[in-house]
Amino acid sequence: VVVGLEVRINSGDPDTVKRYIENYLTDYIDPQITAIPSLLLPDTIREQLRVLIPEIETVKIYEFRRKINSTDKVEIITPRKNQVPRFDSVASTITVRF
């Protein structure tokens, strides 16, 4: 799963906000405790980030798609049968633009 977003913050440390976003995305796409979501929804991510991180003023998702064989820039992702979405927090990068 490829996620690209632009965030406007009203206060706080950008590096701290970036860590919060990365932690949220990791838990949303590859949950440790709860079940894997049947749908990965970009609107859910945007709204939850605004609710959970008070420093965030606005969130714009400009890319939310499967890594392979995806033509849409922003799409609802439904895991295929027996497919488990994974977010590789080691190999991933998150760029937060201000």
N, C-alpha and C positions, 0 to 999 in steps of 0.2 A: 504494500500500500504506500502510495506517495502522497504526502500532505504538504502543501505550501500555504502559508498564511502570512498576512500582514497585520500587525497589532499596533494600536495607538494606546500608549499608557498615559495616565494623568499624573502619576507619581511613582516613586519607588525606583529600585535599582534594576536596570534592564537585564543584567545577568541573572538576578534572582527570578524575575518574571519569566525569563527564558527557561530556567530550570523547572518552574512550576508548569509551564506549558508542556515541556518534554515529559514530565512525570504524568501529567494528565493523559497525553496522547498514548504513552506506553500502557497505562492502565486501561484505556478505552479500547485500544486495538488488540492488546494481548493481556487480558485481565488475569491476575494471579489468583484471585479468590472467587470472583463471580463467574458465571457462565459467559462464554464467548457470545457477543451479540449476534443475532441473526441478520441484522442490517447494520451497516456502518453509515451513519447519516451525517453529512457535513453540517446541516443546520443544528443538530444536537451538539456537535463539538463547539460551534460558535456560541450558542447560548450558554452552555455549561462553563466555558472559559470565562465569559462575562460575569456569571454568577459566582463562580468559585474563586476568582482572582480579582479582588476589588480594585487593584491598580489598573486594570484594563478598561479603557474607555470604549474602543471599537475593535472588532475583529473582522477581517475580510479574508475569506478563503478563496484563493485563486487557483488552487490545484488540489484535487482530492480524487484519486483514481487508482486503479490497479497499476502495478508497475509494468506488467506485460500485457500486450494485446488490448490496450485501452485507447480509444480515440477521444473520448470526452475529457475535458479538463476538470470538470466537477461532476461527480456522479454519486448515486447511492450504490454502495457496494454490498452485494449479497454473496456471502461465502458459498462456493459451490459444494456439492455433496462431498463429505469427508475432507473438506478444506478447512484449515485453521489459519486465520490471519496472524501474521507475526510482525512485530515491530522490533527491529534489531537496534537496540539503543546504543550498541557499540559502533556499528557501521553507519548509523544514521547521522544526519546533520539537520539542524533546525536553524533557519535564519530568521531572525526577528527584525523587521524593518521599522524604523521610527521616523 
